[in-house]
Amino acid sequence: MHSMSESKPAAATAAPTPLTAALQARADASIALLQDAVRQFGKVVYASSLGAEAMVLTDLLWTHVPGVDIVTIDTGRLPDETLALVAQLEARYNRRIQVFFPQAAAVEQYVRLNGINGFYESLSQRQDCCAVRKVEPFNRAVAGYPAWITGVRREQSAARATNQPLQLDPRNGMHKVSPLLDWTEAQIWEYIRARQLPYNPLHDRGYPSIGCAPCTRAIQPGEDHRAGRWWWEQAATRECGLQPRQPTGQHGSASGIS
Ligand code: SF4
């Protein structure tokens, strides 16, 4: 497991600093891939998880590749800190993130059947909640785009180590663009620090992966990166239906909404 304290910004008050040559090269390669994707596919969407990688991608996109749409899902159960981050990003870049919400009638039906916190009671009730609050709005948010951007990084898992920067995602028939594949977590935080980007303050409180408030808790030293997500379930089931669970290693939330 990575150590958040090793690499995240020590303080948000320092002045922005130039990127090191190595990090600038990383950023330039990511920007070139994103620009190529826009040239090739025209309409490209980034479904932001609002995690640390998302701060880097948002900055790269809205500074250098502004034609890409950024969307996110407000499940109705997000932490206040995550919603505040949306506002901070919009203020910094003077642009709107397109926020998609669950269908009200579907949420009402789920709550009538299962109770307001029915997701704690069984795996199927939890997965039904994620289907209503996350998967359906996510599918609606990316519909019609031939390509989508993810924030996955190779070091997050053995499975992701074999990913390609541009590949067809067989699950949804969309091309998947992964500009951060070769970034390390330390580089993600180095970039955030150098550029003075906003980020979710929950990262400073033991939450490397942040989802809905009732389904996320802080992790303990030595625990898996995703151990705080749906912590009451067996590790193999802890997924929301948008990303396949990786069998080993870290599993960040950067690949999209999670
Ligand atoms: S993470 Fe929890 S609250 Fe959020 S959609 Fe899934 S089950 Fe529902």
Boltz pocket constraint, residues with backbone or C-beta under 6 A from the ligand:
constraints:
  - pocket:
      binder: B
      contacts: [[A, 75], [A, 77], [A, 119], [A, 125], [A, 126], [A, 127], [A, 129], [A, 130], [A, 131], [A, 133], [A, 134], [A, 211], [A, 212], [A, 214], [A, 215], [A, 240], [A, 258]]
      max_distance: 6.0
